[in-house]
Amino acid sequence: MKVLVINCGSSSLKYQLIDSDSEEVLAKGLCERIGIDGRLVYQKAGLDKEITDAPMPTHKQAIQMVLDALVNEKTGAIRELSEIDAVGHRIVHGGEKFAASTLLNEEVLAAVEECNDLAPLHNPANLIGIRACQELMPEVPMVGVFDTAFHQTMPQVAYMYGLPYEYYDKYKVRRYGFHGTSHSFVSKQAAKLVGKPYEELKIIVCHLGNGASVCAVDHGRSVDTSMGLTPLEGLIMGTRSGDVDPSILEFLSRKENMSLSEVMDVLNKKSGVAGISGVSSDFRDLEAAAKEGNEKAELAQEAFVYRVVKYIGAYAAVMNGVDVIAFTAGVGENNDWIRAKILANFEYLGIHLDEEANAKAKGVEQVISTPDSKVICLAVPTNEELAICKETVALV
Ligand code: ADP
């Protein structure tokens, strides 16, 4: 089957056309600056990227441009649109309504819309992308794949906040967790790599990218994860603060004369390693700056590592042990220094790093612990688009 995977944001849209049998990406790219001016990036497998500046006032026009590019006579990946068998849409928040991917129909879309309050920046944009695709491809089945769904197996003790219960009753204020597609995909890959049944393992997945979260996967079920009601909680991220004392919001609002939404903007966009370092949210920039003696860049990386260590320790405690620790996403897949720093804290768990294997593991599946290590540590590239494609095929 040929599946078009769409990840639609408020002003951008990423897409991949994937052949589910060969798992080959036939074409991929993105639309940027939708509603502003518009730019289409398109790349057919084996060819160079094409960049076209063209007005795209709406998401529908953006998706039309993607479809036109896919069937373009010279560089198209398919001859006709009818070759697209299904569309898989990433949806950020499924609330408590969605514990699995689902075929999209009017009833489902109404339920997704009810989750908009929980992710006001993301869900409405996801829905706009779905509606636009439905208008342009009315006959093609569409599937929604939720970032939150994998974590719906969390027990209530893990997802309740220490707040009055009425806020859970009234507004469903609780931990949901995100990156579920990645945590699910990577934990399953990890089980394959170590050659043991998924349902028998205690796995900790560290998804360390711009956004970052840790997940405890106990016998194939997510039992805890570091992101919460929104993706702001947990690890120190590229620009997000992660865990802070909630009183800081009021404190900063008073001291800096900022509104609540301005403080939230600081926590989401100006904090994390970018905020600590004052250099960048990108770990490559931090590494370069630290090498030149920038102490805050060094501190930002150390603070990032420290927080990951705390969560791994917590999740080993939660599961009463851990068999596998897997690192994924931009930093987790590529940054051997960060992985080594994190794992150095787990001698008490019997973890021994294979330094040579760790240094080699860049964007590939690789065991990075020594054979005598009590916990198998891995680098596992994530592939959210392929995971969405597989979920879509399973439902269509
Ligand atoms: P996003 O959450 O935006 O998908 P990514 O998973 O792409 O983020 O992760 C971005 C981070 O990964 C950046 O800090 C970047 O420095 C790091 N990264 C990505 N590729 C590499 C690489 N080849 N080597 C080292 N670091 C990398």
Residues whose N, C-alpha, C, O or C-beta is under 5 A from the ligand:
A	BS01	ADP	L208 G209 N210 G211 S281 D282 F283 R284 A329 G330 V331 N334 N335
